[in-house]
Amino acid sequence: STLFQMLQLFQKEGWGGLYSGLKPSLIGTAASQGIYYYFYQILKNKVEDLAVARGKKGLGDGTVGMFSWLGIAAVAGSINVLLTNPIWVLVTRMQTHTQAEKKIMESKKELLLKDVARANSIEVSILKDRLYKLDSEKPRPYGTIQAVREVYRESGIRGFWKGLIPTLIMVCNPSIQFMIYETLAKRLRSKRSGKELPKKNLTAMEVFLLGAIAKLGATVVTYPLL
């Protein structure tokens, strides 16, 4: 179970193990969310202005339709992926590097222990000294610059956009989420005011509930792909 895995990780690595790779992940999340909402708001404002202009001409009710929200979120998500994919490639590399180093050290210990079992008394003391040094050895520090160099050395510039296609496909998750959210918010405002062009704002709790429902719906739809 999830709880068992967390307890097992805590026993082996302490609290730090539960937050492994937190710093690069925070950088990636901040950049990704900032870029996404920036372009989403720009596109949203333009589409809403167009909808109002069309409404004045008698074309539509002056509000943005459900599929327009889907398109806005998809475009904003695609731009976000194209700009931030290199960050997530580096984040993944930095998060997995420490675990890979630990596995290598564990395999070295196993080999040394096998050698100890077969060794004579003189060799045993030498091997035990090696084991002691291996136990006190810590994983080498692994920074962003080193991760950049490794990715570039392995795959060149293209390496920073590894996994781009499946990540672009997963853009449909936030797209569906925002389509559901904006549609529900529009209907809630309409019911409250009883007008076609409502102006009343939603409360914080309503935003919370609508956001939760929207994400729930998007997750259910895209879970097999995820």
C-alpha positions, 0 to 999 in steps of 0.5 A: 500500500501507499502507507507501507511504501512511505514507512519503508522509505522513511525507515531507510532514508528518514524524512529526507527520503520522502522529499527527495528531489524537492528543489528541482521539482519546485523549480519545474512546477513554478516555471510550468504553472507560471507559463501555463497560467500566463498564456491561458489568461492571455488567450482567455482575455482575447477569446472573451473579447471576441465573444463579447464583440460577436454578441453585440453583432447578434452572433451568440450570447456574448459568452465563451463556449465549452469547446472554446475553453477546451481549445484555449487550455490545449493551446496554453498547455502545448506552449507550456510543454514546448517551453518547459520540457527541458526543465522536466528532463533535468528534474527527472535526471536529478531525482533519479540520479541519487537512487541510481548511485545508491543501487550501485553502492548496494551492489558493490557491498553485495559483491564485497560480502561474497568475497569476504565469505570466500577470502582467507584471514588476511584478505578478510581484513582488507575487504572489511576495510573496503566495506567500511569505506563504502559505508561511509561514502556518500553519493556524489553531489549532482547539480544542474550543470552536470545534468545539462552536460550529461543530457547534451553529451548523450543526445545533443539538443534533442535530448532536452525534449525527450518524451515531448509527444506523450507529454503533449498528449497529456495536455488533454488532462488540464484542457478537459479540467479547465473546460469543465471548470469554466463551463460549470462556473458559467452555469453557476453564475447564470443560475445565481443572477438569472441573466445571460451575462452574469457579473457576480463573482464566485466565492472561494469555496465555490472555486475550490469545489468547482476546481475539485470536480473539474480535476476529478472529471479530467482524471477519470477521462485521462487516467488510462493514458496517464 
